[in-house]
Amino acid sequence: MMWGWQGWSWWGWLLMTLSMVAFWGLIIWGIVAIFRGSGGNWRRPDRPDPEQILAERFAAGEIDEEEYHRRLETLRSAHWRLGEPRG
């Protein structure tokens, strides 16, 4: 016996299929939204400037003054070639 299927044809199956896809799509979207956070901030977190990282390494004593200046000039010349402003 198949109760309740007397009036359904191809459009009924199509409607059920689309409804199920929409249902699972909403479930997955909701889970992703929960894990991403509700803040609405979809940007990547700000990363420190390469010159700032270099200065911190120099301040921590990881590199000496000569290496600091050499790498700083390399960074600034690379920024200039890429068209980024010096800062």
N, CA, C and O of each residue as an XYZ file, in Angstrom:
348
protein
N       0.822     -1.172      0.000
C       0.000      0.000      0.000
C       0.874      1.246      0.000
O       1.929      1.284      0.634
N       0.415      2.274     -0.728
C       1.127      3.544     -0.761
C       0.138      4.638     -0.434
O      -0.476      5.221     -1.329
N      -0.015      4.912      0.828
C      -0.962      5.930      1.257
C      -0.433      7.317      0.933
O       0.741      7.595      1.175
N      -1.242      8.164      0.409
C      -0.902      9.550      0.181
C      -0.158      9.833     -1.114
O       0.204     10.986     -1.348
N       0.088      8.861     -1.956
C       0.849      9.090     -3.181
C      -0.050      9.095     -4.420
O       0.461      9.094     -5.540
N      -1.336      9.100     -4.252
C      -2.222      8.973     -5.402
C      -2.120     10.170     -6.357
O      -2.138      9.973     -7.572
N      -2.014     11.392     -5.849
C      -2.038     12.557     -6.701
C      -0.670     13.058     -7.127
O      -0.598     14.037     -7.869
N       0.412     12.439     -6.698
C       1.744     12.946     -6.993
C       2.236     12.381     -8.321
O       2.076     11.196     -8.614
N       2.831     13.254     -9.104
C       3.462     12.814    -10.351
C       4.890     13.333    -10.336
O       5.481     13.472     -9.264
N       5.450     13.618    -11.486
C       6.851     14.053    -11.562
C       7.078     15.346    -10.793
O       8.152     15.524    -10.219
N       6.114     16.249    -10.759
C       6.310     17.523    -10.069
C       6.406     17.320     -8.558
O       7.072     18.097     -7.873
N       5.757     16.298     -8.039
C       5.853     16.000     -6.611
C       7.252     15.533     -6.238
O       7.814     15.952     -5.226
N       7.803     14.660     -7.071
C       9.162     14.190     -6.818
C      10.169     15.321     -6.964
O      11.128     15.412     -6.198
N       9.947     16.185     -7.954
C      10.835     17.336     -8.142
C      10.761     18.271     -6.939
O      11.786     18.747     -6.451
N       9.554     18.528     -6.467
C       9.376     19.393     -5.301
C      10.046     18.803     -4.063
O      10.700     19.525     -3.310
N       9.890     17.511     -3.849
C      10.534     16.874     -2.694
C      12.052     16.935     -2.806
O      12.738     17.198     -1.818
N      12.582     16.694     -4.007
C      14.036     16.725     -4.205
C      14.582     18.121     -3.950
O      15.572     18.276     -3.235
N      13.954     19.134     -4.522
C      14.416     20.505     -4.322
C      14.285     20.935     -2.865
O      15.144     21.644     -2.341
N      13.225     20.509     -2.224
C      13.044     20.842     -0.807
C      14.136     20.217      0.047
O      14.649     20.850      0.969
N      14.486     18.988     -0.255
C      15.529     18.317      0.516
C      16.894     18.969      0.289
O      17.669     19.126      1.233
N      17.189     19.345     -0.946
C      18.455     20.040     -1.232
C      18.483     21.385     -0.501
O      19.504     21.747      0.082
N      17.384     22.119     -0.526
C      17.326     23.403      0.178
C      17.471     23.208      1.685
O      18.157     23.989      2.344
N      16.846     22.195      2.227
C      16.930     21.920      3.662
C      18.373     21.658      4.085
O      18.868     22.280      5.024
N      19.045     20.740      3.395
C      20.422     20.420      3.767
C      21.368     21.585      3.492
O      22.345     21.779      4.215
N      21.078     22.359      2.448
C      21.881     23.553      2.184
C      21.786     24.550      3.322
O      22.794     25.130      3.726
N      20.581     24.756      3.844
C      20.407     25.663      4.978
C      21.087     25.135      6.241
O      21.671     25.904      7.004
N      21.011     23.841      6.456
C      21.682     23.245      7.619
C      23.191     23.473      7.532
O      23.812     23.901      8.505
N      23.778     23.190      6.372
C      25.228     23.367      6.195
C      25.606     24.833      6.314
O      26.608     25.167      6.947
N      24.804     25.722      5.702
C      25.075     27.153      5.796
C      25.035     27.615      7.249
O      25.870     28.419      7.664
N      24.081     27.121      8.021
C      23.965     27.499      9.420
C      25.167     27.044     10.238
O      25.663     27.787     11.084
N      25.633     25.832      9.988
C      26.800     25.326     10.710
C      28.029     26.158     10.379
O      28.797     26.512     11.274
N      28.220     26.471      9.113
C      29.361     27.293      8.705
C      29.267     28.679      9.334
O      30.273     29.212      9.801
N      28.076     29.269      9.352
C      27.899     30.596      9.943
C      28.214     30.581     11.433
O      28.790     31.538     11.951
N      27.847     29.518     12.121
C      28.129     29.416     13.555
C      29.631     29.333     13.799
O      30.151     29.998     14.695
N      30.334     28.518     13.008
C      31.763     28.351     13.220
C      32.563     29.571     12.790
O      33.628     29.832     13.351
N      32.084     30.316     11.819
C      32.788     31.525     11.396
C      32.569     32.677     12.344
O      33.339     33.638     12.342
N      31.564     32.601     13.129
C      31.277     33.660     14.094
C      30.156     34.549     13.609
O      29.890     34.653     12.412
N      29.516     35.176     14.545
C      28.373     36.007     14.203
C      28.751     37.466     14.064
O      27.872     38.313     13.909
N      30.043     37.785     14.115
C      30.475     39.174     14.028
C      30.302     39.770     12.657
O      30.272     40.995     12.532
N      30.186     38.972     11.632
C      30.025     39.485     10.288
C      31.319     39.971      9.672
O      31.295     40.572      8.598
N      32.445     39.732     10.314
C      33.732     40.165      9.799
C      34.338     39.015      8.999
O      34.858     38.055      9.569
N      34.265     39.122      7.682
C      34.745     38.038      6.832
C      36.164     38.289      6.336
O      36.699     37.501      5.556
N      36.778     39.387      6.785
C      38.140     39.674      6.348
C      39.136     38.795      7.096
O      38.861     38.276      8.178
N      40.288     38.653      6.481
C      41.367     37.962      7.176
C      41.868     38.837      8.317
O      41.797     40.063      8.233
N      42.367     38.229      9.366
C      42.912     39.053     10.440
C      44.116     39.857      9.936
O      44.879     39.388      9.092
N      44.268     41.057     10.459
C      45.374     41.907     10.037
C      46.693     41.275     10.431
O      46.881     40.813     11.557
N      47.600     41.270      9.468
C      48.940     40.743      9.730
C      49.896     41.910      9.933
O      49.699     42.979      9.355
N      50.924     41.720     10.743
C      51.863     42.814     10.953
C      52.647     43.120      9.676
O      52.850     42.255      8.824
N      53.068     44.343      9.575
C      53.854     44.814      8.445
C      55.219     44.119      8.462
O      55.775     43.912      9.540
N      55.774     43.752      7.302
C      57.092     43.090      7.283
C      58.190     43.929      7.940
O      59.080     43.384      8.594
N      58.130     45.248      7.767
C      59.130     46.101      8.415
C      58.983     46.054      9.933
O      59.975     46.120     10.660
N      57.747     45.941     10.409
C      57.517     45.843     11.848
C      58.080     44.527     12.388
O      58.683     44.500     13.461
N      57.882     43.442     11.644
C      58.431     42.147     12.066
C      59.953     42.215     12.123
O      60.571     41.703     13.057
N      60.556     42.853     11.112
C      62.007     42.990     11.070
C      62.505     43.815     12.262
O      63.510     43.468     12.883
N      61.801     44.905     12.579
C      62.190     45.741     13.719
C      62.079     44.957     15.032
O      62.921     45.106     15.918
N      61.057     44.137     15.152
C      60.903     43.331     16.367
C      62.021     42.310     16.496
O      62.522     42.054     17.591
N      62.408     41.728     15.366
C      63.526     40.764     15.411
C      64.829     41.451     15.800
O      65.635     40.892     16.544
N      65.034     42.679     15.290
C      66.225     43.447     15.646
C      66.199     43.807     17.133
O      67.214     43.704     17.822
N      65.040     44.226     17.615
C      64.913     44.591     19.029
C      65.111     43.386     19.944
O      65.609     43.529     21.061
N      64.726     42.213     19.480
C      64.874     41.004     20.306
C      66.291     40.445     20.239
O      66.626     39.515     20.972
N      67.130     41.010     19.360
C      68.512     40.541     19.258
C      68.690     39.344     18.354
O      69.743     38.706     18.385
N      67.698     39.019     17.554
C      67.802     37.870     16.653
C      68.708     38.170     15.464
O      69.335     37.264     14.916
N      68.777     39.445     15.063
C      69.649     39.848     13.951
C      70.445     41.065     14.394
O      70.021     41.811     15.276
N      71.611     41.258     13.768
C      72.428     42.412     14.127
C      72.050     43.621     13.268
O      71.204     43.521     12.380
N      72.690     44.767     13.544
C      72.321     46.012     12.890
C      72.588     45.976     11.390
O      71.794     46.485     10.599
N      73.703     45.375     11.004
C      74.041     45.296      9.572
C      72.988     44.489      8.811
O      72.537     44.897      7.741
N      72.606     43.354      9.366
C      71.590     42.524      8.719
C      70.229     43.229      8.703
O      69.472     43.110      7.739
N      69.928     43.961      9.776
C      68.668     44.704      9.840
C      68.588     45.717      8.701
O      67.590     45.775      7.982
N      69.645     46.514      8.543
C      69.632     47.545      7.488
C      69.612     46.919      6.093
O      68.954     47.433      5.188
N      70.329     45.820      5.922
C      70.351     45.149      4.612
C      68.964     44.626      4.256
O      68.490     44.819      3.137
N      68.327     43.973      5.196
C      66.986     43.432      4.935
C      65.943     44.543      4.785
O      65.008     44.423      3.993
N      66.109     45.618      5.549
C      65.194     46.745      5.445
C      65.256     47.361      4.048
O      64.218     47.667      3.460
N      66.454     47.542      3.519
C      66.596     48.074      2.155
C      65.999     47.120      1.128
O      65.388     47.560      0.154
N      66.172     45.822      1.339
C      65.583     44.833      0.428
C      64.064     44.919      0.457
O      63.414     44.897     -0.589
N      63.503     45.016      1.650
C      62.047     45.132      1.765
C      61.533     46.398      1.096
O      60.540     46.364      0.369
N      62.204     47.504      1.341
C      61.743     48.780      0.771
C      61.890     48.804     -0.740
O      61.044     49.378     -1.426
N      62.934     48.201     -1.272
C      63.072     48.174     -2.733
C      62.026     47.238     -3.346
O      61.548     47.492     -4.451
N      61.667     46.158     -2.642
C      60.632     45.254     -3.144
C      59.283     45.947     -3.128
O      58.499     45.776     -4.062
N      58.988     46.728     -2.091
C      57.727     47.472     -2.020
C      57.662     48.498     -3.140
O      56.611     48.700     -3.748
N      58.783     49.139     -3.408
C      58.808     50.164     -4.456
C      58.538     49.542     -5.822
O      57.825     50.128     -6.637
N      59.098     48.367     -6.080
C      58.876     47.695     -7.363
C      57.435     47.250     -7.503
O      56.899     47.258     -8.611
N      56.793     46.862     -6.411
C      55.413     46.399     -6.461
C      54.419     47.556     -6.503
O      53.219     47.341     -6.671
N      54.920     48.785     -6.352
C      54.043     49.933     -6.401
C      53.342     50.218     -5.094
O      52.383     50.990     -5.063
N      53.801     49.609     -4.012
C      53.194     49.859     -2.704
C      53.865     51.072     -2.072
O      55.064     51.288     -2.250
N      53.109     51.845     -1.352
C      53.711     53.026     -0.710
C      54.627     52.616      0.430
O      54.397     51.621      1.117
N      55.653     53.399      0.605
C      56.540     53.151      1.744
C      55.886     53.687      2.990
O      55.183     54.698      2.972
N      56.137     52.986      4.067
C      55.460     53.516      5.212
C      56.118     53.335      6.477
O      55.600     53.762      7.509
